[in-house]
C-alpha cells in the first residue's frame, strides 16, 4: 500500500465532501471526495458512474452520497449503487488518519460488497 496525504482533518466539515486530487504509483491522476461522516472518514471516486458529474457536489446522509444530477446514491463504505439511474458502483479507497493528516491509498480500491 502507498499512502498519500490528501487533506487535514481541520479542512473537513461533517457531511460536506471535499474534492482532492490523488495520484497512483503508475502516475494516474484522478479526484476522490473525502467525507467525514459520523466519526469516520471515507474516500470515494469523485465521479458518478451514470452522469459523469462530481459526487462531491451531492448530499451525504446515512453513510451514502447522492449524485445531485439524477439522484443516484452510493454507499460511502463500498461504492455500491443503491438506486437508479446509476447501475455501476464507484471505487472507494482505504483512508487512514495519521495525526491530523488524512491519507488515501489510491492504488488499492476496496472491493465492492
C-alpha positions as a Python dict, from the first residue, in 0.01 Angstrom:
ca = {
    (1, 'X'): (0, 0, 0),
    (2, 'X'): (114, 351, -83),
    (3, 'X'): (-42, 606, 146),
    (4, 'X'): (-55, 969, 37),
    (5, 'X'): (-164, 1269, 242),
    (6, 'X'): (-467, 1425, 74),
    (7, 'X'): (-608, 1658, 341),
    (8, 'X'): (-600, 1765, 702),
    (9, 'X'): (-891, 1678, 930),
    (10, 'X'): (-928, 2050, 1002),
    (11, 'X'): (-1021, 2105, 634),
    (12, 'X'): (-1331, 1886, 661),
    (13, 'X'): (-1677, 1963, 787),
    (14, 'X'): (-1917, 1685, 881),
    (15, 'X'): (-2108, 1559, 577),
    (16, 'X'): (-1953, 1814, 337),
    (17, 'X'): (-1744, 1628, 76),
    (18, 'X'): (-1401, 1770, -7),
    (19, 'X'): (-1272, 1702, -360),
    (20, 'X'): (-898, 1623, -371),
    (21, 'X'): (-657, 1501, -637),
    (22, 'X'): (-478, 1169, -589),
    (23, 'X'): (-201, 1005, -790),
    (24, 'X'): (-134, 632, -818),
    (25, 'X'): (211, 475, -828),
    (26, 'X'): (162, 440, -1205),
    (27, 'X'): (107, 816, -1235),
    (28, 'X'): (-270, 802, -1294),
    (29, 'X'): (-431, 1115, -1151),
    (30, 'X'): (-797, 1145, -1054),
    (31, 'X'): (-1023, 1305, -793),
    (32, 'X'): (-1174, 1149, -486),
    (33, 'X'): (-1426, 1301, -250),
    (34, 'X'): (-1314, 1287, 113),
    (35, 'X'): (-1607, 1268, 354),
    (36, 'X'): (-1623, 1298, 730),
    (37, 'X'): (-1938, 1118, 843),
    (38, 'X'): (-2038, 1007, 1193),
    (39, 'X'): (-1680, 998, 1319),
    (40, 'X'): (-1538, 809, 1020),
    (41, 'X'): (-1353, 919, 706),
    (42, 'X'): (-1426, 793, 356),
    (43, 'X'): (-1268, 836, 12),
    (44, 'X'): (-1492, 774, -290),
    (45, 'X'): (-1416, 829, -658),
    (46, 'X'): (-1546, 1177, -734),
    (47, 'X'): (-1745, 1093, -1045),
    (48, 'X'): (-2093, 945, -1072),
    (49, 'X'): (-2089, 626, -1278),
    (50, 'X'): (-2404, 741, -1458),
    (51, 'X'): (-2395, 1118, -1503),
    (52, 'X'): (-2018, 1180, -1502),
    (53, 'X'): (-2057, 1468, -1255),
    (54, 'X'): (-1876, 1531, -927),
    (55, 'X'): (-2018, 1337, -634),
    (56, 'X'): (-1860, 1597, -404),
    (57, 'X'): (-2143, 1834, -510),
    (58, 'X'): (-2401, 1595, -367),
    (59, 'X'): (-2555, 1544, -24),
    (60, 'X'): (-2428, 1298, 237),
    (61, 'X'): (-2678, 1109, 450),
    (62, 'X'): (-2690, 768, 624),
    (63, 'X'): (-2340, 670, 502),
    (64, 'X'): (-2433, 746, 140),
    (65, 'X'): (-2353, 1022, -108),
    (66, 'X'): (-2606, 1141, -364),
    (67, 'X'): (-2536, 1247, -720),
    (68, 'X'): (-2703, 1585, -747),
    (69, 'X'): (-2781, 1546, -1117),
    (70, 'X'): (-3018, 1245, -1119),
    (71, 'X'): (-3038, 1135, -754),
    (72, 'X'): (-2843, 810, -757),
    (73, 'X'): (-2697, 723, -416),
    (74, 'X'): (-2372, 539, -347),
    (75, 'X'): (-2259, 368, -27),
    (76, 'X'): (-1956, 552, 115),
    (77, 'X'): (-1817, 226, 257),
    (78, 'X'): (-1837, 13, -57),
    (79, 'X'): (-1918, 234, -356),
    (80, 'X'): (-2224, 20, -428),
    (81, 'X'): (-2500, 195, -617),
    (82, 'X'): (-2822, 199, -416),
    (83, 'X'): (-3075, 332, -665),
    (84, 'X'): (-3130, 414, -1031),
    (85, 'X'): (-3049, 561, -1271),
    (86, 'X'): (-2688, 459, -1195),
    (87, 'X'): (-2624, 86, -1230),
    (88, 'X'): (-2246, 66, -1178),
    (89, 'X'): (-2061, 114, -846),
    (90, 'X'): (-1786, 370, -800),
    (91, 'X'): (-1448, 289, -645),
    (92, 'X'): (-1380, 363, -280),
    (93, 'X'): (-1033, 375, -130),
    (94, 'X'): (-876, 298, 207),
    (95, 'X'): (-838, 600, 434),
    (96, 'X'): (-628, 629, 747),
    (97, 'X'): (-566, 901, 998),
    (98, 'X'): (-207, 989, 1083),
    (99, 'X'): (-214, 1272, 1336),
    (100, 'X'): (-416, 1545, 1159),
    (101, 'X'): (-331, 1401, 815),
    (102, 'X'): (-583, 1203, 615),
    (103, 'X'): (-406, 952, 394),
    (104, 'X'): (-552, 759, 100),
    (105, 'X'): (-421, 452, -79),
    (106, 'X'): (-528, 525, -440),
    (107, 'X'): (-358, 211, -570),
    (108, 'X'): (-582, -33, -387),
    (109, 'X'): (-955, 38, -418),
    (110, 'X'): (-1171, -157, -177),
    (111, 'X'): (-1384, -439, -319),
    (112, 'X'): (-1750, -360, -372),
    (113, 'X'): (-1952, -562, -121),
}
